[in-house]
Amino acid sequence: MVVGDIMDRDLTSLAEETSLLEAISLMALHGTSGFPVVNAAGHVVGFLSEQDILRAVIPGYFGYMDENFIMPDVTRIKGMVKRVGRDPAREYMTKDCIVFEEEETISNAMMQMFRKNIRRAPVVQEGMLVGMVDREEILRGFVHDNFAEGEVEIPIMSAK
């Protein structure tokens, strides 16, 4: 099985100029953790994730996630969002993001995504966005194959 068999062909993406506030709104609307960023020619040039946004809004957040870290209050966070909210996605996106070709095996895609701890990745053809793949779909693909081949039995749960 290859990435093209399981990818989502939704091409929702961000332009390099998309503001962080717009990106946050789109993530909430789509219920997703990030989007690919494409240039004017439609080539994937990065990926903006919720982690990238948290790093922009609360500098040092990930470095201080221990028991002594004190989260800023809501008013302060709102002020930080307002401060960076108009900044373009290109300033905070991950530029060296992982992308996959449609012909990539899902086992290789899964291995790379788990190693890099990423949830979603763009799928490209000649650098152009053609879809997205996420860890959940990869796992579903493996389970579907195993059920189809009779390798896994579906457990029967009884209602009590």
Summary of the structure (lengths in Angstrom):
residues: 160
radius of gyration: 18.6
end to end distance: 38.4
largest distance: 57.3
contacts: 429
relative contact order: 0.21
helix: 41%
strand: 22%
